[in-house]
Amino acid sequence: MLPSPSSTRATPGHLHTHRWRGRIGLSLVASLSVLAGMTDAIGFMASGDFVSFMSGNTTRLAVAISDGDLGLTLRLVILVATFVAGNALGIVVSRFGGRRALPLLLCIATLLCGAAAWPYETQLPALLAAIIAMGMLNAAVEEVNGLPVGLTYVTGALSRFGRGLGRWMLGERRNGWRVQLIPWTGMFAGAVLGAILEHHLGLKALFVSGLLAGVLGLLSLKIPRRWQLGYMPR
């Protein structure tokens, strides 16, 4: 279920708009989660490094430090720092783009296509470009009708779903917790697709990720401006 309006005096027209804003927002979340899962699977299979799952890279970093592997430690520090920089850049691009999804997604598409075109002999720059793109992706949607969502990570979504399930088992009827499965499902489906593409194309499968980002950017033009302002970070 979608979150309900806080006001009990909402008119039927407002309720209708609220529902459609939620449905469109969650459809966008699902699509962007597919993009994130696809890109992460491609990057991981091609290099052994995650490009959006920084919890995994953080655990790997801790293990590398404990093993005294300085080379891997430095590599993972760079990857995590690059993801943080990508998130910051996403906010900057979003603000300069008038908090519209199109400029942001076109930048992401350019980075992913550039990563796919990079020579195989020097793989790290391609990975860094993909990681920056995934960091930027988080600026595309931050919440839908007041419900927080994540695009490139699903631990929080599964946690919120589990807590909501626990409250439901206790008889509490709160709205919004079921939709937390949407980003998880999208990311899982995207990862399956990304794994299949990587088997056939290798790192060049990121061209497909870039194409998807561009298509989603163009489709976002159909989303009313005021709705986009509600989805994106302030």
C-alpha positions as CSV (number, residue, x, y, z in Angstrom):
1,M,0.0,0.0,0.0
2,L,1.1,3.6,-0.6
3,P,1.4,6.0,2.3
4,S,-1.8,7.8,3.1
5,P,-2.1,11.6,3.2
6,S,-1.7,12.9,6.7
7,S,-4.8,15.0,6.5
8,T,-8.2,13.4,6.9
9,R,-9.8,16.3,5.1
10,A,-8.2,15.6,1.8
11,T,-10.5,16.0,-1.2
12,P,-11.1,13.1,-3.6
13,G,-9.1,15.0,-6.2
14,H,-6.2,15.3,-3.8
15,L,-6.4,11.7,-3.0
16,H,-6.4,10.7,-6.6
17,T,-3.3,12.9,-7.3
18,H,-1.6,11.5,-4.2
19,R,-2.1,7.9,-5.4
20,W,-0.9,8.6,-8.9
21,R,2.1,10.5,-7.6
22,G,3.0,7.5,-5.4
23,R,2.5,5.0,-8.2
24,I,4.6,6.9,-10.7
25,G,7.3,7.5,-8.1
26,L,7.4,3.8,-7.2
27,S,7.6,2.9,-10.9
28,L,10.5,5.2,-11.2
29,V,12.1,3.7,-8.1
30,A,11.7,0.2,-9.5
31,S,13.2,1.2,-12.9
32,L,16.2,2.9,-11.3
33,S,16.7,-0.1,-9.0
34,V,16.9,-2.3,-12.0
35,L,19.6,0.0,-13.4
36,A,21.5,-0.1,-10.1
37,G,21.3,-3.9,-9.8
38,M,22.3,-4.4,-13.5
39,T,25.3,-2.1,-13.2
40,D,26.5,-3.6,-9.9
41,A,26.3,-7.2,-11.2
42,I,28.2,-6.2,-14.4
43,G,30.9,-4.4,-12.4
44,F,31.2,-7.2,-9.8
45,M,31.5,-10.0,-12.3
46,A,33.9,-8.1,-14.5
47,S,36.2,-7.0,-11.8
48,G,35.3,-8.6,-8.4
49,D,34.5,-5.2,-7.0
50,F,31.0,-3.8,-6.2
51,V,30.1,-0.5,-7.9
52,S,27.0,0.3,-5.8
53,F,27.1,-2.0,-2.8
54,M,29.4,-0.1,-0.5
55,S,28.5,-2.2,2.5
56,G,30.1,-5.1,0.8
57,N,33.2,-3.0,-0.1
58,T,33.4,-1.8,3.4
59,T,33.5,-5.3,4.8
60,R,36.1,-6.3,2.2
61,L,38.1,-3.2,3.2
62,A,38.1,-4.3,6.9
63,V,39.3,-7.8,5.9
64,A,42.0,-6.4,3.6
65,I,43.3,-4.3,6.5
66,S,43.3,-7.2,8.8
67,D,45.2,-9.3,6.2
68,G,47.7,-6.5,5.7
69,D,47.0,-6.3,2.0
70,L,47.9,-2.7,1.3
71,G,47.2,-2.9,-2.4
72,L,43.6,-4.1,-1.9
73,T,43.1,-1.7,1.0
74,L,44.1,1.3,-1.1
75,R,41.9,0.1,-4.0
76,L,38.8,-0.3,-1.8
77,V,39.4,3.1,0.0
78,I,39.4,4.7,-3.5
79,L,36.2,2.9,-4.5
80,V,34.3,3.9,-1.3
81,A,35.6,7.5,-1.5
82,T,34.6,7.7,-5.2
83,F,31.1,6.5,-4.3
84,V,30.8,9.3,-1.7
85,A,32.0,11.8,-4.2
86,G,29.4,10.5,-6.7
87,N,26.6,11.1,-4.2
88,A,27.9,14.7,-3.7
89,L,28.2,15.3,-7.4
90,G,24.6,14.0,-7.9
91,I,23.3,16.6,-5.6
92,V,25.3,19.3,-7.4
93,V,24.1,18.2,-10.8
94,S,20.5,17.9,-9.5
95,R,20.5,21.5,-8.2
96,F,22.1,23.0,-11.3
97,G,19.6,21.0,-13.4
98,G,16.7,22.5,-11.6
99,R,16.1,19.3,-9.6
100,R,14.9,17.5,-12.7
101,A,15.8,13.9,-13.4
102,L,16.8,14.3,-17.0
103,P,20.1,16.1,-16.6
104,L,21.1,13.8,-13.8
105,L,20.3,10.6,-15.8
106,L,22.0,11.9,-18.9
107,C,25.2,12.5,-16.9
108,I,24.9,8.9,-15.5
109,A,24.3,7.5,-19.0
110,T,27.4,9.3,-20.3
111,L,29.6,8.0,-17.4
112,L,28.3,4.4,-17.9
113,C,28.9,4.5,-21.7
114,G,32.3,6.0,-21.1
115,A,33.1,3.2,-18.7
116,A,32.0,0.6,-21.2
117,A,34.2,2.1,-23.9
118,W,37.3,2.2,-21.7
119,P,40.1,-0.1,-22.8
120,Y,40.1,-3.4,-20.9
121,E,43.9,-3.0,-20.1
122,T,43.1,-0.2,-17.7
123,Q,39.9,-1.3,-15.9
124,L,40.1,0.8,-12.8
125,P,39.1,4.1,-14.4
126,A,36.1,2.4,-16.0
127,L,35.0,1.1,-12.6
128,L,35.5,4.5,-11.0
129,A,33.2,6.1,-13.7
130,A,30.6,3.5,-13.0
131,I,30.8,4.0,-9.2
132,I,30.5,7.8,-9.6
133,A,27.4,7.1,-11.8
134,M,25.9,4.9,-9.1
135,G,26.6,7.5,-6.4
136,M,24.9,10.1,-8.5
137,L,21.9,7.8,-9.0
138,N,20.9,8.2,-5.4
139,A,20.0,11.9,-6.1
140,A,17.3,10.8,-8.6
141,V,14.8,9.7,-5.9
142,E,15.0,10.1,-2.2
143,E,11.4,9.6,-1.1
144,V,7.9,9.0,-2.5
145,N,5.0,10.5,-0.7
146,G,7.1,10.9,2.4
147,L,8.3,7.3,2.3
148,P,12.1,7.0,2.2
149,V,13.6,4.8,-0.5
150,G,17.1,3.7,-1.5
151,L,18.2,3.0,-5.1
152,T,21.7,1.5,-5.0
153,Y,21.3,-0.4,-1.7
154,V,18.5,-2.5,-0.3
155,T,19.6,-3.4,3.2
156,G,17.5,-0.5,4.5
157,A,14.5,-1.4,2.4
158,L,14.6,-5.0,3.7
159,S,15.0,-3.7,7.3
160,R,12.0,-1.4,6.9
161,F,10.0,-4.2,5.4
162,G,10.9,-6.6,8.2
163,R,10.0,-4.0,10.9
164,G,6.7,-3.3,9.2
165,L,6.0,-7.1,9.0
166,G,6.7,-7.3,12.7
167,R,4.2,-4.5,13.5
168,W,1.6,-6.1,11.2
169,M,2.1,-9.4,13.1
170,L,1.3,-7.5,16.3
171,G,-1.9,-6.1,14.8
172,E,-0.7,-2.7,13.8
173,R,-1.9,-1.5,10.4
174,R,0.6,1.1,9.2
175,N,0.9,1.9,5.5
176,G,4.0,1.9,3.3
177,W,6.0,-1.0,4.6
178,R,5.1,-3.4,1.8
179,V,6.4,-1.1,-0.9
180,Q,9.9,-1.5,0.5
181,L,10.1,-4.7,-1.5
182,I,9.9,-2.7,-4.7
183,P,13.5,-1.5,-4.8
184,W,14.7,-4.9,-3.6
185,T,12.8,-6.7,-6.4
186,G,14.0,-4.2,-8.9
187,M,17.6,-4.5,-7.9
188,F,17.4,-8.3,-7.9
189,A,15.9,-8.4,-11.3
190,G,18.4,-6.0,-12.6
191,A,21.3,-8.0,-11.2
192,V,20.0,-11.1,-12.9
193,L,19.8,-9.3,-16.2
194,G,23.3,-7.7,-15.6
195,A,24.9,-11.1,-14.9
196,I,23.5,-12.5,-18.2
197,L,24.7,-9.5,-20.1
198,E,28.2,-9.6,-18.6
199,H,28.5,-13.3,-19.6
200,H,28.0,-12.2,-23.2
201,L,29.6,-8.8,-23.3
202,G,31.9,-8.4,-20.3
203,L,32.4,-4.9,-19.1
204,K,31.0,-3.6,-22.4
205,A,27.6,-4.6,-21.0
206,L,27.7,-1.2,-19.2
207,F,26.6,0.2,-22.6
208,V,23.2,-1.3,-21.9
209,S,23.1,0.3,-18.4
210,G,24.0,3.6,-20.1
211,L,21.2,3.2,-22.6
212,L,18.7,2.4,-19.9
213,A,19.7,5.5,-17.9
214,G,19.2,7.6,-21.0
215,V,15.8,6.1,-21.8
216,L,14.7,6.6,-18.2
217,G,15.8,10.2,-18.3
218,L,13.7,10.8,-21.4
219,L,10.7,9.1,-19.9
220,S,11.1,11.3,-16.8
221,L,10.0,14.2,-19.0
222,K,6.5,12.8,-18.7
223,I,6.5,13.2,-14.9
224,P,5.0,16.5,-13.7
225,R,7.6,18.9,-12.4
226,R,6.1,19.3,-9.0
227,W,6.2,15.5,-8.5
228,Q,9.8,15.4,-9.4
229,L,10.5,18.1,-6.8
230,G,8.9,15.9,-4.2
231,Y,10.9,12.8,-5.2
232,M,14.4,14.3,-5.4
233,P,16.6,15.4,-2.4
234,R,16.1,19.0,-1.2
